[in-house]
Amino acid sequence: MQISKSLLTLTVVAICAGTVSQAAPDTETQAKARAALHKKMAELDEQPFAGAFVGKSAATPVQIERSRESVRQQYIELNKQGGEAVSYVAPPAGNAGATSEQIERARKLVHQRLAELDAPETAPSTPPPVVVAPPSQPAPPVFADGPKTKQQRLAELLKLYQADTISPEQYHKERAKIVAEP
């Protein structure tokens, strides 16, 4: 048992040592490339991070609108829960030189824009009164163009009913009259 453990350990050590020793030293071009890479990484580490993406946004207009709508909803919910307007807005990461006056003006502008967006376009304050005309009895259907067969008169009566020019009661009365005729 002890021999198998020792043999396994020696095998692993031999394999690892063999692969490490087989690695060839860097060529001159590889050494130059590695040195240039280290130099560029050191330069980038020295530069301060702006914290904001300056290039073109990868978000689509639909995603931007959804994001804005979710922020508006959260803003409304916070105002409903707290009872008073939320007055603190965290400043963006890159505005170390902004004064408190500039930040306050920006907050007022944001609140004003949100109020404009939440305000109804041009909705009337009271809805217009609904005028309901008294129900009138439509005239009974008049069958012109001479004598017609029962089928023709029933079809014409059905068209009047489907066009909603006669009431269901009138339709059934007229239909009963037509069907009762010899």
Phi, psi and omega in degrees: 000314180295325182292320181295323178294316181294319180297318178297315180297315180295324179295315179297317180296320181294319180294315179296317181294324179293320181287326179291318183287339180282342180293124181281151177293158182297146173282175182296319180292322178295320179295318179295317180296318179295320179294319179295322179295315178298321180296315181295321178296322178294321178297317181293327178292330181284334183284138177287147179275127182288331177085357181229144178277122185268334185288191181291138182290140179273350182282145178276161179302327179294318179294321179296317181294320177297319179297316179298318182294321179294322177295318178299317181296317178296320179298315180296317180296319178296320179293323179292321182289315186277338181085342178229161185292144176286123184252346182263127174235123182295130179290151177297159187296327188264023184248049181298334182268001182282140179272166180294330177294317179296319179295318180296319176298320179296320178298315180298320179296318178296315179298320179295315180296320178296321178295321178295321180290325182279340181289142177293151183303281177214061181276135177293150183290323177235141180290148180295146181293143180270124180260122180250121179282144178295145182295134179246149180275119177291152181294146178296149184297139179251126180259111180256190178069034172078188183290139179234162178284168179300317182299319181293317180293321178295321178295318179294320178296319178297320178297318178297319180293316180292331177280357178065034176267342175233156181280162177300324179297314179295322180300313183292323177296310181296321180295318178298321179297314182295317182292328182286340180294149179287000000 
